[in-house]
Amino acid sequence: MTDAKLEIQMLHDRVMVRVSQDDGERRSSGGIVIPATAQMAKRLHWGEVCGIGNHVRAVSVGDQVLFNPEEQYEFEVQGKAYLVMRERDLHAVATDHTEHGTGLYL
């Protein structure tokens, strides 16, 4: 078998998200350092959409999406971690091509 590179194409309503690597310590708005080991409520994470299936309607490749990382399937390609999920598992989309939104910006 040769070492041919294969293109990944997502199917149906699946979304491929690149996981952000900023899971370390954070700072509060008041400047207090919060260590990564601090117990907090469940946190949603932001990630970048890297691929979409042909039935995905609300997001595009390159959008930032908000999701719960504990309920998703993780896989690795060339040493980088990705998640695969259904479009309905996304909680929010941050994009520059939307017609309506919350009025908040990343």
CNS distance restraints for C-alpha pairs under 8 A (distance, minus, plus):
assign (resid   9 and name CA) (resid  51 and name CA) 7.11 0.50 0.50
assign (resid   9 and name CA) (resid  52 and name CA) 7.58 0.50 0.50
assign (resid   9 and name CA) (resid  53 and name CA) 7.11 0.50 0.50
assign (resid  10 and name CA) (resid  14 and name CA) 6.01 0.50 0.50
assign (resid  10 and name CA) (resid  15 and name CA) 6.85 0.50 0.50
assign (resid  10 and name CA) (resid  16 and name CA) 7.23 0.50 0.50
assign (resid  10 and name CA) (resid  51 and name CA) 6.30 0.50 0.50
assign (resid  10 and name CA) (resid  52 and name CA) 5.44 0.50 0.50
assign (resid  10 and name CA) (resid  53 and name CA) 4.47 0.50 0.50
assign (resid  10 and name CA) (resid  54 and name CA) 7.65 0.50 0.50
assign (resid  11 and name CA) (resid  52 and name CA) 7.43 0.50 0.50
assign (resid  11 and name CA) (resid  53 and name CA) 4.39 0.50 0.50
assign (resid  11 and name CA) (resid  54 and name CA) 6.43 0.50 0.50
assign (resid  11 and name CA) (resid  55 and name CA) 7.89 0.50 0.50
assign (resid  12 and name CA) (resid  53 and name CA) 4.81 0.50 0.50
assign (resid  12 and name CA) (resid  54 and name CA) 5.48 0.50 0.50
assign (resid  12 and name CA) (resid  55 and name CA) 5.02 0.50 0.50
assign (resid  12 and name CA) (resid  56 and name CA) 7.15 0.50 0.50
assign (resid  13 and name CA) (resid  52 and name CA) 7.35 0.50 0.50
assign (resid  13 and name CA) (resid  53 and name CA) 5.27 0.50 0.50
assign (resid  13 and name CA) (resid  54 and name CA) 6.79 0.50 0.50
assign (resid  13 and name CA) (resid  55 and name CA) 4.88 0.50 0.50
assign (resid  13 and name CA) (resid  56 and name CA) 4.94 0.50 0.50
assign (resid  13 and name CA) (resid  86 and name CA) 5.62 0.50 0.50
assign (resid  13 and name CA) (resid  87 and name CA) 5.77 0.50 0.50
assign (resid  14 and name CA) (resid  52 and name CA) 6.00 0.50 0.50
assign (resid  14 and name CA) (resid  53 and name CA) 5.26 0.50 0.50
assign (resid  14 and name CA) (resid  56 and name CA) 7.07 0.50 0.50
assign (resid  14 and name CA) (resid  84 and name CA) 6.60 0.50 0.50
assign (resid  14 and name CA) (resid  85 and name CA) 5.51 0.50 0.50
assign (resid  14 and name CA) (resid  86 and name CA) 4.56 0.50 0.50
assign (resid  14 and name CA) (resid  87 and name CA) 5.97 0.50 0.50
assign (resid  15 and name CA) (resid  49 and name CA) 6.92 0.50 0.50
assign (resid  15 and name CA) (resid  50 and name CA) 7.76 0.50 0.50
assign (resid  15 and name CA) (resid  51 and name CA) 5.92 0.50 0.50
assign (resid  15 and name CA) (resid  52 and name CA) 4.63 0.50 0.50
assign (resid  15 and name CA) (resid  53 and name CA) 6.44 0.50 0.50
assign (resid  15 and name CA) (resid  56 and name CA) 7.63 0.50 0.50
assign (resid  15 and name CA) (resid  84 and name CA) 5.67 0.50 0.50
assign (resid  15 and name CA) (resid  85 and name CA) 5.41 0.50 0.50
assign (resid  15 and name CA) (resid  86 and name CA) 5.95 0.50 0.50
assign (resid  15 and name CA) (resid  87 and name CA) 6.03 0.50 0.50
assign (resid  16 and name CA) (resid  49 and name CA) 5.85 0.50 0.50
assign (resid  16 and name CA) (resid  50 and name CA) 5.47 0.50 0.50
assign (resid  16 and name CA) (resid  51 and name CA) 4.92 0.50 0.50
assign (resid  16 and name CA) (resid  52 and name CA) 6.24 0.50 0.50
assign (resid  16 and name CA) (resid  82 and name CA) 6.64 0.50 0.50
assign (resid  16 and name CA) (resid  83 and name CA) 5.73 0.50 0.50
assign (resid  16 and name CA) (resid  84 and name CA) 4.69 0.50 0.50
assign (resid  16 and name CA) (resid  85 and name CA) 6.77 0.50 0.50
assign (resid  17 and name CA) (resid  47 and name CA) 5.84 0.50 0.50
assign (resid  17 and name CA) (resid  48 and name CA) 5.36 0.50 0.50
assign (resid  17 and name CA) (resid  49 and name CA) 4.50 0.50 0.50
assign (resid  17 and name CA) (resid  50 and name CA) 5.55 0.50 0.50
assign (resid  17 and name CA) (resid  51 and name CA) 7.23 0.50 0.50
assign (resid  17 and name CA) (resid  82 and name CA) 5.52 0.50 0.50
assign (resid  17 and name CA) (resid  83 and name CA) 5.14 0.50 0.50
assign (resid  17 and name CA) (resid  84 and name CA) 6.37 0.50 0.50
assign (resid  18 and name CA) (resid  47 and name CA) 5.52 0.50 0.50
assign (resid  18 and name CA) (resid  48 and name CA) 5.21 0.50 0.50
assign (resid  18 and name CA) (resid  49 and name CA) 6.39 0.50 0.50
assign (resid  18 and name CA) (resid  50 and name CA) 6.45 0.50 0.50
assign (resid  18 and name CA) (resid  81 and name CA) 6.52 0.50 0.50
assign (resid  18 and name CA) (resid  82 and name CA) 4.64 0.50 0.50
assign (resid  18 and name CA) (resid  83 and name CA) 6.50 0.50 0.50
assign (resid  19 and name CA) (resid  46 and name CA) 7.43 0.50 0.50
assign (resid  19 and name CA) (resid  47 and name CA) 5.07 0.50 0.50
assign (resid  19 and name CA) (resid  48 and name CA) 7.05 0.50 0.50
assign (resid  19 and name CA) (resid  81 and name CA) 6.34 0.50 0.50
assign (resid  19 and name CA) (resid  82 and name CA) 5.76 0.50 0.50
assign (resid  19 and name CA) (resid  83 and name CA) 6.94 0.50 0.50
assign (resid  20 and name CA) (resid  45 and name CA) 7.80 0.50 0.50
assign (resid  20 and name CA) (resid  46 and name CA) 6.62 0.50 0.50
assign (resid  20 and name CA) (resid  47 and name CA) 5.46 0.50 0.50
assign (resid  20 and name CA) (resid  48 and name CA) 7.71 0.50 0.50
assign (resid  23 and name CA) (resid  36 and name CA) 6.79 0.50 0.50
assign (resid  24 and name CA) (resid  35 and name CA) 7.03 0.50 0.50
assign (resid  24 and name CA) (resid  36 and name CA) 4.90 0.50 0.50
assign (resid  25 and name CA) (resid  33 and name CA) 6.82 0.50 0.50
assign (resid  25 and name CA) (resid  34 and name CA) 5.50 0.50 0.50
assign (resid  25 and name CA) (resid  35 and name CA) 4.32 0.50 0.50
assign (resid  25 and name CA) (resid  36 and name CA) 4.48 0.50 0.50
assign (resid  26 and name CA) (resid  33 and name CA) 5.81 0.50 0.50
assign (resid  26 and name CA) (resid  34 and name CA) 5.10 0.50 0.50
assign (resid  26 and name CA) (resid  35 and name CA) 6.52 0.50 0.50
assign (resid  26 and name CA) (resid  36 and name CA) 7.25 0.50 0.50
assign (resid  27 and name CA) (resid  31 and name CA) 5.47 0.50 0.50
assign (resid  27 and name CA) (resid  32 and name CA) 5.36 0.50 0.50
assign (resid  27 and name CA) (resid  33 and name CA) 4.50 0.50 0.50
assign (resid  27 and name CA) (resid  34 and name CA) 5.73 0.50 0.50
assign (resid  28 and name CA) (resid  32 and name CA) 5.20 0.50 0.50
assign (resid  28 and name CA) (resid  33 and name CA) 6.52 0.50 0.50
assign (resid  28 and name CA) (resid  34 and name CA) 7.04 0.50 0.50
assign (resid  34 and name CA) (resid  38 and name CA) 6.70 0.50 0.50
assign (resid  43 and name CA) (resid  68 and name CA) 7.20 0.50 0.50
assign (resid  44 and name CA) (resid  66 and name CA) 6.36 0.50 0.50
assign (resid  44 and name CA) (resid  67 and name CA) 5.41 0.50 0.50
assign (resid  44 and name CA) (resid  68 and name CA) 4.80 0.50 0.50
assign (resid  44 and name CA) (resid  69 and name CA) 6.95 0.50 0.50
assign (resid  45 and name CA) (resid  66 and name CA) 5.54 0.50 0.50
assign (resid  45 and name CA) (resid  67 and name CA) 5.54 0.50 0.50
assign (resid  45 and name CA) (resid  68 and name CA) 6.25 0.50 0.50
assign (resid  45 and name CA) (resid  69 and name CA) 6.68 0.50 0.50
assign (resid  46 and name CA) (resid  64 and name CA) 6.42 0.50 0.50
assign (resid  46 and name CA) (resid  65 and name CA) 5.47 0.50 0.50
assign (resid  46 and name CA) (resid  66 and name CA) 4.62 0.50 0.50
assign (resid  46 and name CA) (resid  67 and name CA) 6.56 0.50 0.50
assign (resid  47 and name CA) (resid  64 and name CA) 5.52 0.50 0.50
assign (resid  47 and name CA) (resid  65 and name CA) 5.47 0.50 0.50
assign (resid  47 and name CA) (resid  66 and name CA) 6.67 0.50 0.50
assign (resid  47 and name CA) (resid  67 and name CA) 7.89 0.50 0.50
assign (resid  48 and name CA) (resid  61 and name CA) 7.78 0.50 0.50
assign (resid  48 and name CA) (resid  62 and name CA) 5.90 0.50 0.50
assign (resid  48 and name CA) (resid  63 and name CA) 5.76 0.50 0.50
assign (resid  48 and name CA) (resid  64 and name CA) 4.60 0.50 0.50
assign (resid  48 and name CA) (resid  65 and name CA) 6.26 0.50 0.50
assign (resid  49 and name CA) (resid  59 and name CA) 7.90 0.50 0.50
assign (resid  49 and name CA) (resid  60 and name CA) 6.95 0.50 0.50
assign (resid  49 and name CA) (resid  61 and name CA) 5.01 0.50 0.50
assign (resid  49 and name CA) (resid  62 and name CA) 5.22 0.50 0.50
assign (resid  49 and name CA) (resid  63 and name CA) 5.50 0.50 0.50
assign (resid  49 and name CA) (resid  64 and name CA) 6.34 0.50 0.50
assign (resid  49 and name CA) (resid  65 and name CA) 7.02 0.50 0.50
assign (resid  50 and name CA) (resid  61 and name CA) 5.28 0.50 0.50
assign (resid  50 and name CA) (resid  62 and name CA) 6.31 0.50 0.50
assign (resid  51 and name CA) (resid  60 and name CA) 7.89 0.50 0.50
assign (resid  51 and name CA) (resid  61 and name CA) 5.69 0.50 0.50
assign (resid  52 and name CA) (resid  56 and name CA) 6.32 0.50 0.50
assign (resid  52 and name CA) (resid  59 and name CA) 7.97 0.50 0.50
assign (resid  52 and name CA) (resid  60 and name CA) 7.06 0.50 0.50
assign (resid  52 and name CA) (resid  61 and name CA) 6.82 0.50 0.50
assign (resid  56 and name CA) (resid  87 and name CA) 6.45 0.50 0.50
assign (resid  58 and name CA) (resid  87 and name CA) 7.95 0.50 0.50
assign (resid  59 and name CA) (resid  63 and name CA) 6.54 0.50 0.50
assign (resid  59 and name CA) (resid  93 and name CA) 7.02 0.50 0.50
assign (resid  63 and name CA) (resid  93 and name CA) 6.68 0.50 0.50
assign (resid  63 and name CA) (resid  94 and name CA) 6.08 0.50 0.50
assign (resid  63 and name CA) (resid  95 and name CA) 5.31 0.50 0.50
assign (resid  64 and name CA) (resid  93 and name CA) 5.76 0.50 0.50
assign (resid  64 and name CA) (resid  94 and name CA) 4.97 0.50 0.50
assign (resid  64 and name CA) (resid  95 and name CA) 6.56 0.50 0.50
assign (resid  65 and name CA) (resid  90 and name CA) 6.66 0.50 0.50
assign (resid  65 and name CA) (resid  91 and name CA) 7.32 0.50 0.50
assign (resid  65 and name CA) (resid  92 and name CA) 5.60 0.50 0.50
assign (resid  65 and name CA) (resid  93 and name CA) 4.47 0.50 0.50
assign (resid  65 and name CA) (resid  94 and name CA) 6.12 0.50 0.50
assign (resid  66 and name CA) (resid  90 and name CA) 5.98 0.50 0.50
assign (resid  66 and name CA) (resid  91 and name CA) 5.33 0.50 0.50
assign (resid  66 and name CA) (resid  92 and name CA) 5.01 0.50 0.50
assign (resid  66 and name CA) (resid  93 and name CA) 6.41 0.50 0.50
assign (resid  67 and name CA) (resid  89 and name CA) 6.76 0.50 0.50
assign (resid  67 and name CA) (resid  90 and name CA) 5.02 0.50 0.50
assign (resid  67 and name CA) (resid  91 and name CA) 5.55 0.50 0.50
assign (resid  67 and name CA) (resid  92 and name CA) 7.46 0.50 0.50
assign (resid  68 and name CA) (resid  72 and name CA) 7.38 0.50 0.50
assign (resid  68 and name CA) (resid  89 and name CA) 7.89 0.50 0.50
assign (resid  68 and name CA) (resid  90 and name CA) 7.86 0.50 0.50
assign (resid  69 and name CA) (resid  83 and name CA) 7.97 0.50 0.50
assign (resid  72 and name CA) (resid  83 and name CA) 6.32 0.50 0.50
assign (resid  72 and name CA) (resid  84 and name CA) 6.40 0.50 0.50
assign (resid  72 and name CA) (resid  85 and name CA) 5.83 0.50 0.50
assign (resid  73 and name CA) (resid  83 and name CA) 5.51 0.50 0.50
assign (resid  73 and name CA) (resid  84 and name CA) 5.50 0.50 0.50
assign (resid  73 and name CA) (resid  85 and name CA) 6.86 0.50 0.50
assign (resid  74 and name CA) (resid  81 and name CA) 6.87 0.50 0.50
assign (resid  74 and name CA) (resid  82 and name CA) 5.69 0.50 0.50
assign (resid  74 and name CA) (resid  83 and name CA) 4.43 0.50 0.50
assign (resid  74 and name CA) (resid  84 and name CA) 6.49 0.50 0.50
assign (resid  75 and name CA) (resid  81 and name CA) 5.91 0.50 0.50
assign (resid  75 and name CA) (resid  82 and name CA) 5.45 0.50 0.50
assign (resid  75 and name CA) (resid  83 and name CA) 6.23 0.50 0.50
assign (resid  75 and name CA) (resid  84 and name CA) 7.81 0.50 0.50
assign (resid  76 and name CA) (resid  80 and name CA) 5.40 0.50 0.50
assign (resid  76 and name CA) (resid  81 and name CA) 4.60 0.50 0.50
assign (resid  76 and name CA) (resid  82 and name CA) 5.97 0.50 0.50
assign (resid  77 and name CA) (resid  81 and name CA) 6.74 0.50 0.50
assign (resid  77 and name CA) (resid  82 and name CA) 7.62 0.50 0.50
assign (resid  85 and name CA) (resid  89 and name CA) 6.53 0.50 0.50
assign (resid  86 and name CA) (resid  90 and name CA) 7.50 0.50 0.50
assign (resid  94 and name CA) (resid 105 and name CA) 7.69 0.50 0.50
assign (resid  94 and name CA) (resid 106 and name CA) 7.36 0.50 0.50
